[in-house]
């Protein structure tokens, strides 16, 4: 039965290796998803900053205009 035991051991080792590969692949995909989410958050934050700056500039322009009207 040595041949059968060797074949069984080889099959188990192969199965274990495939399982590890699948787990590693799943983890890599999860890491990429996390990176994409972080990048999206950064882009959103950059957009929020630009919007806030535009609001600030518009408010300054409005206030300058009103100040010039008072003169």
PQR file with spaces between the fields and no chain letter, atoms N, CA, C, O and H, PARSE charges and radii, in Angstrom:
ATOM       1  N    UNK     1       0.811   -1.194    0.000 -0.4000 1.5000
ATOM       2  CA   UNK     1       0.000    0.000    0.000 -0.0000 2.0000
ATOM       3  C    UNK     1       0.856    1.260    0.000  0.5500 1.7000
ATOM       4  O    UNK     1       0.313    2.361    0.087 -0.5500 1.4000
ATOM       5  N    UNK     2       2.118    1.139   -0.091 -0.4000 1.5000
ATOM       6  CA   UNK     2       3.018    2.283   -0.094 -0.0000 2.0000
ATOM       7  C    UNK     2       2.734    3.235   -1.241  0.5500 1.7000
ATOM       8  O    UNK     2       2.827    4.451   -1.075 -0.5500 1.4000
ATOM       9  H    UNK     2       2.559    0.245   -0.162  0.4000 1.0000
ATOM      10  N    UNK     3       2.390    2.695   -2.401 -0.4000 1.5000
ATOM      11  CA   UNK     3       2.114    3.537   -3.563 -0.0000 2.0000
ATOM      12  C    UNK     3       0.847    4.359   -3.315  0.5500 1.7000
ATOM      13  O    UNK     3       0.789    5.547   -3.632 -0.5500 1.4000
ATOM      14  H    UNK     3       2.314    1.707   -2.536  0.4000 1.0000
ATOM      15  N    UNK     4      -0.150    3.711   -2.749 -0.4000 1.5000
ATOM      16  CA   UNK     4      -1.404    4.414   -2.469 -0.0000 2.0000
ATOM      17  C    UNK     4      -1.209    5.488   -1.394  0.5500 1.7000
ATOM      18  O    UNK     4      -1.769    6.580   -1.487 -0.5500 1.4000
ATOM      19  H    UNK     4      -0.102    2.745   -2.491  0.4000 1.0000
ATOM      20  N    UNK     5      -0.415    5.165   -0.380 -0.4000 1.5000
ATOM      21  CA   UNK     5      -0.137    6.151    0.665 -0.0000 2.0000
ATOM      22  C    UNK     5       0.614    7.347    0.090  0.5500 1.7000
ATOM      23  O    UNK     5       0.325    8.492    0.435 -0.5500 1.4000
ATOM      24  H    UNK     5       0.040    4.277   -0.304  0.4000 1.0000
ATOM      25  N    UNK     6       1.574    7.078   -0.782 -0.4000 1.5000
ATOM      26  CA   UNK     6       2.324    8.165   -1.411 -0.0000 2.0000
ATOM      27  C    UNK     6       1.401    9.024   -2.275  0.5500 1.7000
ATOM      28  O    UNK     6       1.498   10.251   -2.257 -0.5500 1.4000
ATOM      29  H    UNK     6       1.809    6.147   -1.062  0.4000 1.0000
ATOM      30  N    UNK     7       0.517    8.388   -3.021 -0.4000 1.5000
ATOM      31  CA   UNK     7      -0.419    9.131   -3.864 -0.0000 2.0000
ATOM      32  C    UNK     7      -1.370    9.960   -2.997  0.5500 1.7000
ATOM      33  O    UNK     7      -1.691   11.102   -3.325 -0.5500 1.4000
ATOM      34  H    UNK     7       0.439    7.392   -3.036  0.4000 1.0000
ATOM      35  N    UNK     8      -1.811    9.371   -1.893 -0.4000 1.5000
ATOM      36  CA   UNK     8      -2.705   10.084   -0.979 -0.0000 2.0000
ATOM      37  C    UNK     8      -1.990   11.299   -0.384  0.5500 1.7000
ATOM      38  O    UNK     8      -2.556   12.390   -0.311 -0.5500 1.4000
ATOM      39  H    UNK     8      -1.550    8.443   -1.626  0.4000 1.0000
ATOM      40  N    UNK     9      -0.743   11.096    0.039 -0.4000 1.5000
ATOM      41  CA   UNK     9       0.032   12.208    0.601 -0.0000 2.0000
ATOM      42  C    UNK     9       0.247   13.311   -0.436  0.5500 1.7000
ATOM      43  O    UNK     9       0.138   14.497   -0.122 -0.5500 1.4000
ATOM      44  H    UNK     9      -0.284   10.210   -0.020  0.4000 1.0000
ATOM      45  N    UNK    10       0.549   12.918   -1.658 -0.4000 1.5000
ATOM      46  CA   UNK    10       0.754   13.895   -2.726 -0.0000 2.0000
ATOM      47  C    UNK    10      -0.533   14.666   -3.005  0.5500 1.7000
ATOM      48  O    UNK    10      -0.499   15.880   -3.203 -0.5500 1.4000
ATOM      49  H    UNK    10       0.637   11.955   -1.913  0.4000 1.0000
ATOM      50  N    UNK    11      -1.652   13.977   -3.021 -0.4000 1.5000
ATOM      51  CA   UNK    11      -2.941   14.626   -3.264 -0.0000 2.0000
ATOM      52  C    UNK    11      -3.275   15.590   -2.127  0.5500 1.7000
ATOM      53  O    UNK    11      -3.766   16.693   -2.367 -0.5500 1.4000
ATOM      54  H    UNK    11      -1.680   12.990   -2.860  0.4000 1.0000
ATOM      55  N    UNK    12      -3.009   15.174   -0.900 -0.4000 1.5000
ATOM      56  CA   UNK    12      -3.264   16.057    0.242 -0.0000 2.0000
ATOM      57  C    UNK    12      -2.369   17.297    0.189  0.5500 1.7000
ATOM      58  O    UNK    12      -2.826   18.409    0.454 -0.5500 1.4000
ATOM      59  H    UNK    12      -2.610   14.278   -0.705  0.4000 1.0000
ATOM      60  N    UNK    13      -1.100   17.102   -0.151 -0.4000 1.5000
ATOM      61  CA   UNK    13      -0.176   18.234   -0.247 -0.0000 2.0000
ATOM      62  C    UNK    13      -0.608   19.186   -1.363  0.5500 1.7000
ATOM      63  O    UNK    13      -0.543   20.405   -1.208 -0.5500 1.4000
ATOM      64  H    UNK    13      -0.729   16.199   -0.366  0.4000 1.0000
ATOM      65  N    UNK    14      -1.044   18.623   -2.479 -0.4000 1.5000
ATOM      66  CA   UNK    14      -1.517   19.451   -3.588 -0.0000 2.0000
ATOM      67  C    UNK    14      -2.757   20.226   -3.182  0.5500 1.7000
ATOM      68  O    UNK    14      -2.880   21.415   -3.478 -0.5500 1.4000
ATOM      69  H    UNK    14      -1.096   17.632   -2.605  0.4000 1.0000
ATOM      70  N    UNK    15      -3.668   19.557   -2.510 -0.4000 1.5000
ATOM      71  CA   UNK    15      -4.889   20.216   -2.043 -0.0000 2.0000
ATOM      72  C    UNK    15      -4.578   21.345   -1.071  0.5500 1.7000
ATOM      73  O    UNK    15      -5.177   22.418   -1.128 -0.5500 1.4000
ATOM      74  H    UNK    15      -3.568   18.591   -2.270  0.4000 1.0000
ATOM      75  N    UNK    16      -3.631   21.082   -0.182 -0.4000 1.5000
ATOM      76  CA   UNK    16      -3.239   22.105    0.779 -0.0000 2.0000
ATOM      77  C    UNK    16      -2.623   23.301    0.052  0.5500 1.7000
ATOM      78  O    UNK    16      -2.922   24.449    0.379 -0.5500 1.4000
ATOM      79  H    UNK    16      -3.144   20.210   -0.136  0.4000 1.0000
ATOM      80  N    UNK    17      -1.771   23.034   -0.924 -0.4000 1.5000
ATOM      81  CA   UNK    17      -1.117   24.102   -1.685 -0.0000 2.0000
ATOM      82  C    UNK    17      -2.153   24.931   -2.449  0.5500 1.7000
ATOM      83  O    UNK    17      -2.060   26.158   -2.491 -0.5500 1.4000
ATOM      84  H    UNK    17      -1.528   22.101   -1.190  0.4000 1.0000
ATOM      85  N    UNK    18      -3.127   24.267   -3.044 -0.4000 1.5000
ATOM      86  CA   UNK    18      -4.189   24.970   -3.770 -0.0000 2.0000
ATOM      87  C    UNK    18      -5.004   25.832   -2.809  0.5500 1.7000
ATOM      88  O    UNK    18      -5.362   26.963   -3.137 -0.5500 1.4000
ATOM      89  H    UNK    18      -3.202   23.270   -3.009  0.4000 1.0000
ATOM      90  N    UNK    19      -5.292   25.305   -1.638 -0.4000 1.5000
ATOM      91  CA   UNK    19      -6.028   26.068   -0.623 -0.0000 2.0000
ATOM      92  C    UNK    19      -5.263   27.307   -0.192  0.5500 1.7000
ATOM      93  O    UNK    19      -5.845   28.382   -0.047 -0.5500 1.4000
ATOM      94  H    UNK    19      -5.001   24.386   -1.371  0.4000 1.0000
ATOM      95  N    UNK    20      -3.950   27.159    0.016 -0.4000 1.5000
ATOM      96  CA   UNK    20      -3.121   28.304    0.399 -0.0000 2.0000
ATOM      97  C    UNK    20      -3.097   29.337   -0.721  0.5500 1.7000
ATOM      98  O    UNK    20      -3.166   30.539   -0.461 -0.5500 1.4000
ATOM      99  H    UNK    20      -3.477   26.286   -0.102  0.4000 1.0000
ATOM     100  N    UNK    21      -3.001   28.874   -1.963 -0.4000 1.5000
ATOM     101  CA   UNK    21      -2.990   29.781   -3.107 -0.0000 2.0000
ATOM     102  C    UNK    21      -4.301   30.553   -3.175  0.5500 1.7000
ATOM     103  O    UNK    21      -4.306   31.757   -3.428 -0.5500 1.4000
ATOM     104  H    UNK    21      -2.945   27.898   -2.173  0.4000 1.0000
ATOM     105  N    UNK    22      -5.406   29.861   -2.950 -0.4000 1.5000
ATOM     106  CA   UNK    22      -6.716   30.515   -2.985 -0.0000 2.0000
ATOM     107  C    UNK    22      -6.827   31.560   -1.874  0.5500 1.7000
ATOM     108  O    UNK    22      -7.333   32.659   -2.100 -0.5500 1.4000
ATOM     109  H    UNK    22      -5.402   28.882   -2.744  0.4000 1.0000
ATOM     110  N    UNK    23      -6.356   31.216   -0.682 -0.4000 1.5000
ATOM     111  CA   UNK    23      -6.389   32.172    0.430 -0.0000 2.0000
ATOM     112  C    UNK    23      -5.524   33.395    0.131  0.5500 1.7000
ATOM     113  O    UNK    23      -5.933   34.527    0.387 -0.5500 1.4000
ATOM     114  H    UNK    23      -5.946   30.323   -0.498  0.4000 1.0000
ATOM     115  N    UNK    24      -4.332   33.162   -0.411 -0.4000 1.5000
ATOM     116  CA   UNK    24      -3.441   34.270   -0.766 -0.0000 2.0000
ATOM     117  C    UNK    24      -4.073   35.169   -1.820  0.5500 1.7000
ATOM     118  O    UNK    24      -3.996   36.394   -1.732 -0.5500 1.4000
ATOM     119  H    UNK    24      -4.000   32.242   -0.619  0.4000 1.0000
ATOM     120  N    UNK    25      -4.696   34.551   -2.815 -0.4000 1.5000
ATOM     121  CA   UNK    25      -5.338   35.326   -3.881 -0.0000 2.0000
ATOM     122  C    UNK    25      -6.485   36.149   -3.316  0.5500 1.7000
ATOM     123  O    UNK    25      -6.648   37.317   -3.670 -0.5500 1.4000
ATOM     124  H    UNK    25      -4.758   33.555   -2.887  0.4000 1.0000
ATOM     125  N    UNK    26      -7.272   35.552   -2.451 -0.4000 1.5000
ATOM     126  CA   UNK    26      -8.383   36.268   -1.814 -0.0000 2.0000
ATOM     127  C    UNK    26      -7.860   37.455   -1.014  0.5500 1.7000
ATOM     128  O    UNK    26      -8.445   38.537   -1.056 -0.5500 1.4000
ATOM     129  H    UNK    26      -7.140   34.604   -2.164  0.4000 1.0000
ATOM     130  N    UNK    27      -6.779   37.264   -0.296 -0.4000 1.5000
ATOM     131  CA   UNK    27      -6.191   38.338    0.499 -0.0000 2.0000
ATOM     132  C    UNK    27      -5.644   39.454   -0.393  0.5500 1.7000
ATOM     133  O    UNK    27      -5.807   40.633   -0.079 -0.5500 1.4000
ATOM     134  H    UNK    27      -6.303   36.385   -0.262  0.4000 1.0000
ATOM     135  N    UNK    28      -4.998   39.090   -1.497 -0.4000 1.5000
ATOM     136  CA   UNK    28      -4.474   40.099   -2.430 -0.0000 2.0000
ATOM     137  C    UNK    28      -5.609   40.934   -3.031  0.5500 1.7000
ATOM     138  O    UNK    28      -5.499   42.153   -3.165 -0.5500 1.4000
ATOM     139  H    UNK    28      -4.865   38.132   -1.752  0.4000 1.0000
ATOM     140  N    UNK    29      -6.691   40.256   -3.386 -0.4000 1.5000
ATOM     141  CA   UNK    29      -7.846   40.972   -3.938 -0.0000 2.0000
ATOM     142  C    UNK    29      -8.414   41.923   -2.889  0.5500 1.7000
ATOM     143  O    UNK    29      -8.749   43.067   -3.197 -0.5500 1.4000
ATOM     144  H    UNK    29      -6.781   39.266   -3.277  0.4000 1.0000
ATOM     145  N    UNK    30      -8.519   41.457   -1.670 -0.4000 1.5000
ATOM     146  CA   UNK    30      -8.998   42.303   -0.579 -0.0000 2.0000
ATOM     147  C    UNK    30      -8.102   43.520   -0.379  0.5500 1.7000
ATOM     148  O    UNK    30      -8.591   44.622   -0.127 -0.5500 1.4000
ATOM     149  H    UNK    30      -8.247   40.528   -1.419  0.4000 1.0000
ATOM     150  N    UNK    31      -6.798   43.321   -0.491 -0.4000 1.5000
ATOM     151  CA   UNK    31      -5.861   44.434   -0.354 -0.0000 2.0000
ATOM     152  C    UNK    31      -6.067   45.463   -1.458  0.5500 1.7000
ATOM     153  O    UNK    31      -6.038   46.668   -1.208 -0.5500 1.4000
ATOM     154  H    UNK    31      -6.401   42.426   -0.695  0.4000 1.0000
ATOM     155  N    UNK    32      -6.272   44.984   -2.674 -0.4000 1.5000
ATOM     156  CA   UNK    32      -6.506   45.901   -3.804 -0.0000 2.0000
ATOM     157  C    UNK    32      -7.808   46.675   -3.617  0.5500 1.7000
ATOM     158  O    UNK    32      -7.879   47.863   -3.933 -0.5500 1.4000
ATOM     159  H    UNK    32      -6.295   44.005   -2.877  0.4000 1.0000
ATOM     160  N    UNK    33      -8.830   46.007   -3.107 -0.4000 1.5000
ATOM     161  CA   UNK    33     -10.109   46.674   -2.842 -0.0000 2.0000
ATOM     162  C    UNK    33      -9.912   47.764   -1.792  0.5500 1.7000
ATOM     163  O    UNK    33     -10.433   48.871   -1.931 -0.5500 1.4000
ATOM     164  H    UNK    33      -8.773   45.043   -2.850  0.4000 1.0000
ATOM     165  N    UNK    34      -9.159   47.444   -0.744 -0.4000 1.5000
ATOM     166  CA   UNK    34      -8.886   48.432    0.299 -0.0000 2.0000
ATOM     167  C    UNK    34      -8.136   49.631   -0.267  0.5500 1.7000
ATOM     168  O    UNK    34      -8.434   50.773    0.085 -0.5500 1.4000
ATOM     169  H    UNK    34      -8.736   46.545   -0.632  0.4000 1.0000
ATOM     170  N    UNK    35      -7.165   49.379   -1.144 -0.4000 1.5000
ATOM     171  CA   UNK    35      -6.418   50.464   -1.778 -0.0000 2.0000
ATOM     172  C    UNK    35      -7.345   51.340   -2.616  0.5500 1.7000
ATOM     173  O    UNK    35      -7.256   52.567   -2.577 -0.5500 1.4000
ATOM     174  H    UNK    35      -6.923   48.452   -1.430  0.4000 1.0000
ATOM     175  N    UNK    36      -8.225   50.708   -3.364 -0.4000 1.5000
ATOM     176  CA   UNK    36      -9.154   51.456   -4.211 -0.0000 2.0000
ATOM     177  C    UNK    36     -10.089   52.315   -3.350  0.5500 1.7000
ATOM     178  O    UNK    36     -10.372   53.460   -3.699 -0.5500 1.4000
ATOM     179  H    UNK    36      -8.297   49.711   -3.395  0.4000 1.0000
ATOM     180  N    UNK    37     -10.564   51.771   -2.237 -0.4000 1.5000
ATOM     181  CA   UNK    37     -11.429   52.533   -1.337 -0.0000 2.0000
ATOM     182  C    UNK    37     -10.679   53.728   -0.758  0.5500 1.7000
ATOM     183  O    UNK    37     -11.229   54.826   -0.670 -0.5500 1.4000
ATOM     184  H    UNK    37     -10.334   50.840   -1.953  0.4000 1.0000
ATOM     185  N    UNK    38      -9.430   53.515   -0.365 -0.4000 1.5000
ATOM     186  CA   UNK    38      -8.629   54.609    0.188 -0.0000 2.0000
ATOM     187  C    UNK    38      -8.395   55.694   -0.865  0.5500 1.7000
ATOM     188  O    UNK    38      -8.480   56.886   -0.569 -0.5500 1.4000
ATOM     189  H    UNK    38      -8.983   52.623   -0.436  0.4000 1.0000
ATOM     190  N    UNK    39      -8.100   55.272   -2.093 -0.4000 1.5000
ATOM     191  CA   UNK    39      -7.911   56.242   -3.178 -0.0000 2.0000
ATOM     192  C    UNK    39      -9.186   57.040   -3.423  0.5500 1.7000
ATOM     193  O    UNK    39      -9.132   58.248   -3.657 -0.5500 1.4000
ATOM     194  H    UNK    39      -8.031   54.304   -2.334  0.4000 1.0000
ATOM     195  N    UNK    40     -10.325   56.370   -3.368 -0.4000 1.5000
ATOM     196  CA   UNK    40     -11.603   57.057   -3.570 -0.0000 2.0000
ATOM     197  C    UNK    40     -11.853   58.075   -2.458  0.5500 1.7000
ATOM     198  O    UNK    40     -12.360   59.166   -2.717 -0.5500 1.4000
ATOM     199  H    UNK    40     -10.369   55.390   -3.177  0.4000 1.0000
ATOM     200  N    UNK    41     -11.503   57.724   -1.232 -0.4000 1.5000
ATOM     201  CA   UNK    41     -11.669   58.657   -0.113 -0.0000 2.0000
ATOM     202  C    UNK    41     -10.780   59.883   -0.299  0.5500 1.7000
ATOM     203  O    UNK    41     -11.193   61.007   -0.012 -0.5500 1.4000
ATOM     204  H    UNK    41     -11.091   56.837   -1.022  0.4000 1.0000
ATOM     205  N    UNK    42      -9.559   59.661   -0.779 -0.4000 1.5000
ATOM     206  CA   UNK    42      -8.641   60.781   -1.015 -0.0000 2.0000
ATOM     207  C    UNK    42      -9.198   61.692   -2.099  0.5500 1.7000
ATOM     208  O    UNK    42      -9.186   62.914   -1.955 -0.5500 1.4000
ATOM     209  H    UNK    42      -9.223   58.749   -1.012  0.4000 1.0000
ATOM     210  N    UNK    43      -9.688   61.098   -3.186 -0.4000 1.5000
ATOM     211  CA   UNK    43     -10.259   61.897   -4.277 -0.0000 2.0000
ATOM     212  C    UNK    43     -11.454   62.707   -3.784  0.5500 1.7000
ATOM     213  O    UNK    43     -11.619   63.871   -4.149 -0.5500 1.4000
ATOM     214  H    UNK    43      -9.698   60.104   -3.303  0.4000 1.0000
ATOM     215  N    UNK    44     -12.280   62.085   -2.957 -0.4000 1.5000
ATOM     216  CA   UNK    44     -13.452   62.788   -2.412 -0.0000 2.0000
ATOM     217  C    UNK    44     -13.000   63.944   -1.531  0.5500 1.7000
ATOM     218  O    UNK    44     -13.542   65.047   -1.616 -0.5500 1.4000
ATOM     219  H    UNK    44     -12.147   61.140   -2.660  0.4000 1.0000
ATOM     220  N    UNK    45     -12.014   63.691   -0.693 -0.4000 1.5000
ATOM     221  CA   UNK    45     -11.515   64.739    0.191 -0.0000 2.0000
ATOM     222  C    UNK    45     -10.911   65.889   -0.618  0.5500 1.7000
ATOM     223  O    UNK    45     -11.103   67.058   -0.283 -0.5500 1.4000
ATOM     224  H    UNK    45     -11.574   62.796   -0.624  0.4000 1.0000
ATOM     225  N    UNK    46     -10.188   65.555   -1.674 -0.4000 1.5000
ATOM     226  CA   UNK    46      -9.621   66.595   -2.533 -0.0000 2.0000
ATOM     227  C    UNK    46     -10.731   67.413   -3.179  0.5500 1.7000
ATOM     228  O    UNK    46     -10.632   68.635   -3.285 -0.5500 1.4000
ATOM     229  H    UNK    46     -10.032   64.605   -1.947  0.4000 1.0000
ATOM     230  N    UNK    47     -11.781   66.735   -3.607 -0.4000 1.5000
ATOM     231  CA   UNK    47     -12.929   67.430   -4.182 -0.0000 2.0000
ATOM     232  C    UNK    47     -13.604   68.338   -3.165  0.5500 1.7000
ATOM     233  O    UNK    47     -14.015   69.452   -3.490 -0.5500 1.4000
ATOM     234  H    UNK    47     -11.861   65.742   -3.521  0.4000 1.0000
ATOM     235  N    UNK    48     -13.716   67.854   -1.927 -0.4000 1.5000
ATOM     236  CA   UNK    48     -14.326   68.666   -0.869 -0.0000 2.0000
ATOM     237  C    UNK    48     -13.491   69.914   -0.595  0.5500 1.7000
ATOM     238  O    UNK    48     -14.032   70.993   -0.355 -0.5500 1.4000
ATOM     239  H    UNK    48     -13.382   66.949   -1.663  0.4000 1.0000
ATOM     240  N    UNK    49     -12.165   69.755   -0.633 -0.4000 1.5000
ATOM     241  CA   UNK    49     -11.285   70.901   -0.397 -0.0000 2.0000
ATOM     242  C    UNK    49     -11.458   71.924   -1.515  0.5500 1.7000
ATOM     243  O    UNK    49     -11.562   73.123   -1.255 -0.5500 1.4000
ATOM     244  H    UNK    49     -11.726   68.878   -0.827  0.4000 1.0000
ATOM     245  N    UNK    50     -11.489   71.450   -2.755 -0.4000 1.5000
ATOM     246  CA   UNK    50     -11.663   72.363   -3.890 -0.0000 2.0000
ATOM     247  C    UNK    50     -13.002   73.098   -3.795  0.5500 1.7000
ATOM     248  O    UNK    50     -13.088   74.292   -4.086 -0.5500 1.4000
ATOM     249  H    UNK    50     -11.404   70.477   -2.966  0.4000 1.0000
ATOM     250  N    UNK    51     -14.028   72.381   -3.391 -0.4000 1.5000
ATOM     251  CA   UNK    51     -15.343   73.003   -3.249 -0.0000 2.0000
ATOM     252  C    UNK    51     -15.310   74.059   -2.149  0.5500 1.7000
ATOM     253  O    UNK    51     -15.854   75.151   -2.317 -0.5500 1.4000
ATOM     254  H    UNK    51     -13.958   71.412   -3.154  0.4000 1.0000
ATOM     255  N    UNK    52     -14.679   73.740   -1.031 -0.4000 1.5000
ATOM     256  CA   UNK    52     -14.580   74.686    0.079 -0.0000 2.0000
ATOM     257  C    UNK    52     -13.779   75.919   -0.339  0.5500 1.7000
ATOM     258  O    UNK    52     -14.136   77.043    0.016 -0.5500 1.4000
ATOM     259  H    UNK    52     -14.237   72.853   -0.895  0.4000 1.0000
ATOM     260  N    UNK    53     -12.705   75.711   -1.088 -0.4000 1.5000
ATOM     261  CA   UNK    53     -11.915   76.843   -1.570 -0.0000 2.0000
ATOM     262  C    UNK    53     -12.729   77.717   -2.519  0.5500 1.7000
ATOM     263  O    UNK    53     -12.651   78.944   -2.465 -0.5500 1.4000
ATOM     264  H    UNK    53     -12.416   74.798   -1.377  0.4000 1.0000
ATOM     265  N    UNK    54     -13.505   77.080   -3.382 -0.4000 1.5000
ATOM     266  CA   UNK    54     -14.346   77.840   -4.311 -0.0000 2.0000
ATOM     267  C    UNK    54     -15.394   78.646   -3.546  0.5500 1.7000
ATOM     268  O    UNK    54     -15.664   79.796   -3.891 -0.5500 1.4000
ATOM     269  H    UNK    54     -13.568   76.083   -3.426  0.4000 1.0000
ATOM     270  N    UNK    55     -15.976   78.056   -2.523 -0.4000 1.5000
ATOM     271  CA   UNK    55     -16.947   78.771   -1.682 -0.0000 2.0000
ATOM     272  C    UNK    55     -16.291   79.960   -0.990  0.5500 1.7000
ATOM     273  O    UNK    55     -16.848   81.056   -0.932 -0.5500 1.4000
ATOM     274  H    UNK    55     -15.757   77.121   -2.243  0.4000 1.0000
ATOM     275  N    UNK    56     -15.088   79.713   -0.466 -0.4000 1.5000
ATOM     276  CA   UNK    56     -14.363   80.786    0.206 -0.0000 2.0000
ATOM     277  C    UNK    56     -14.093   81.942   -0.765  0.5500 1.7000
ATOM     278  O    UNK    56     -14.323   83.106   -0.439 -0.5500 1.4000
ATOM     279  H    UNK    56     -14.635   78.823   -0.513  0.4000 1.0000
ATOM     280  N    UNK    57     -13.604   81.604   -1.955 -0.4000 1.5000
ATOM     281  CA   UNK    57     -13.295   82.624   -2.959 -0.0000 2.0000
ATOM     282  C    UNK    57     -14.553   83.384   -3.376  0.5500 1.7000
ATOM     283  O    UNK    57     -14.514   84.602   -3.551 -0.5500 1.4000
ATOM     284  H    UNK    57     -13.418   80.658   -2.220  0.4000 1.0000
ATOM     285  N    UNK    58     -15.660   82.675   -3.535 -0.4000 1.5000
ATOM     286  CA   UNK    58     -16.908   83.319   -3.916 -0.0000 2.0000
ATOM     287  C    UNK    58     -17.378   84.263   -2.814  0.5500 1.7000
ATOM     288  O    UNK    58     -17.862   85.358   -3.097 -0.5500 1.4000
ATOM     289  H    UNK    58     -15.692   81.685   -3.393  0.4000 1.0000
ATOM     290  N    UNK    59     -17.236   83.845   -1.571 -0.4000 1.5000
ATOM     291  CA   UNK    59     -17.645   84.686   -0.444 -0.0000 2.0000
ATOM     292  C    UNK    59     -16.770   85.930   -0.364  0.5500 1.7000
ATOM     293  O    UNK    59     -17.268   87.030   -0.124 -0.5500 1.4000
ATOM     294  H    UNK    59     -16.843   82.955   -1.341  0.4000 1.0000
ATOM     295  N    UNK    60     -15.461   85.754   -0.565 -0.4000 1.5000
ATOM     296  CA   UNK    60     -14.559   86.906   -0.555 -0.0000 2.0000
ATOM     297  C    UNK    60     -14.918   87.887   -1.669  0.5500 1.7000
ATOM     298  O    UNK    60     -14.938   89.098   -1.452 -0.5500 1.4000
ATOM     299  H    UNK    60     -15.057   84.860   -0.759  0.4000 1.0000
ATOM     300  N    UNK    61     -15.199   87.367   -2.851 -0.4000 1.5000
ATOM     301  CA   UNK    61     -15.556   88.227   -3.982 -0.0000 2.0000
ATOM     302  C    UNK    61     -16.854   88.971   -3.703  0.5500 1.7000
ATOM     303  O    UNK    61     -16.974   90.159   -4.002 -0.5500 1.4000
ATOM     304  H    UNK    61     -15.182   86.383   -3.028  0.4000 1.0000
ATOM     305  N    UNK    62     -17.820   88.270   -3.130 -0.4000 1.5000
ATOM     306  CA   UNK    62     -19.105   88.895   -2.790 -0.0000 2.0000
ATOM     307  C    UNK    62     -18.894   89.993   -1.758  0.5500 1.7000
ATOM     308  O    UNK    62     -19.456   91.081   -1.883 -0.5500 1.4000
ATOM     309  H    UNK    62     -17.722   87.305   -2.887  0.4000 1.0000
ATOM     310  N    UNK    63     -18.091   89.714   -0.744 -0.4000 1.5000
ATOM     311  CA   UNK    63     -17.842   90.702    0.304 -0.0000 2.0000
ATOM     312  C    UNK    63     -17.084   91.912   -0.242  0.5500 1.7000
ATOM     313  O    UNK    63     -17.370   93.044    0.147 -0.5500 1.4000
ATOM     314  H    UNK    63     -17.635   88.830   -0.643  0.4000 1.0000
ATOM     315  N    UNK    64     -16.136   91.688   -1.126 -0.4000 1.5000
ATOM     316  CA   UNK    64     -15.407   92.793   -1.756 -0.0000 2.0000
ATOM     317  C    UNK    64     -16.365   93.657   -2.567  0.5500 1.7000
ATOM     318  O    UNK    64     -16.312   94.885   -2.506 -0.5500 1.4000
ATOM     319  H    UNK    64     -15.904   90.768   -1.441  0.4000 1.0000
ATOM     320  N    UNK    65     -17.232   93.008   -3.322 -0.4000 1.5000
ATOM     321  CA   UNK    65     -18.208   93.739   -4.135 -0.0000 2.0000
ATOM     322  C    UNK    65     -19.099   94.614   -3.256  0.5500 1.7000
ATOM     323  O    UNK    65     -19.338   95.784   -3.554 -0.5500 1.4000
ATOM     324  H    UNK    65     -17.274   92.010   -3.372  0.4000 1.0000
ATOM     325  N    UNK    66     -19.582   94.020   -2.171 -0.4000 1.5000
ATOM     326  CA   UNK    66     -20.451   94.768   -1.255 -0.0000 2.0000
ATOM     327  C    UNK    66     -19.674   95.915   -0.607  0.5500 1.7000
ATOM     328  O    UNK    66     -20.214   97.004   -0.411 -0.5500 1.4000
ATOM     329  H    UNK    66     -19.389   93.069   -1.929  0.4000 1.0000
ATOM     330  N    UNK    67     -18.431   95.669   -0.285 -0.4000 1.5000
ATOM     331  CA   UNK    67     -17.617   96.723    0.316 -0.0000 2.0000
ATOM     332  C    UNK    67     -17.413   97.869   -0.670  0.5500 1.7000
ATOM     333  O    UNK    67     -17.463   99.037   -0.286 -0.5500 1.4000
ATOM     334  H    UNK    67     -17.992   94.784   -0.444  0.4000 1.0000
ATOM     335  N    UNK    68     -17.183   97.534   -1.944 -0.4000 1.5000
ATOM     336  CA   UNK    68     -17.009   98.568   -2.966 -0.0000 2.0000
ATOM     337  C    UNK    68     -18.289   99.364   -3.171  0.5500 1.7000
ATOM     338  O    UNK    68     -18.232  100.557   -3.472 -0.5500 1.4000
ATOM     339  H    UNK    68     -17.143   96.585   -2.256  0.4000 1.0000
ATOM     340  N    UNK    69     -19.425   98.731   -3.014 -0.4000 1.5000
ATOM     341  CA   UNK    69     -20.699   99.442   -3.139 -0.0000 2.0000
ATOM     342  C    UNK    69     -20.881  100.464   -2.021  0.5500 1.7000
ATOM     343  O    UNK    69     -21.526  101.494   -2.214 -0.5500 1.4000
ATOM     344  H    UNK    69     -19.471   97.762   -2.769  0.4000 1.0000
ATOM     345  N    UNK    70     -20.311  100.177   -0.855 -0.4000 1.5000
ATOM     346  CA   UNK    70     -20.445  101.071    0.294 -0.0000 2.0000
ATOM     347  C    UNK    70     -19.591  102.325    0.129  0.5500 1.7000
ATOM     348  O    UNK    70     -19.876  103.364    0.724 -0.5500 1.4000
ATOM     349  H    UNK    70     -19.786   99.341   -0.698  0.4000 1.0000
ATOM     350  N    UNK    71     -18.558  102.219   -0.670 -0.4000 1.5000
ATOM     351  CA   UNK    71     -17.648  103.366   -0.834 -0.0000 2.0000
ATOM     352  C    UNK    71     -18.216  104.450   -1.651  0.5500 1.7000
ATOM     353  O    UNK    71     -17.560  105.469   -1.867 -0.5500 1.4000
ATOM     354  H    UNK    71     -18.326  101.375   -1.153  0.4000 1.0000
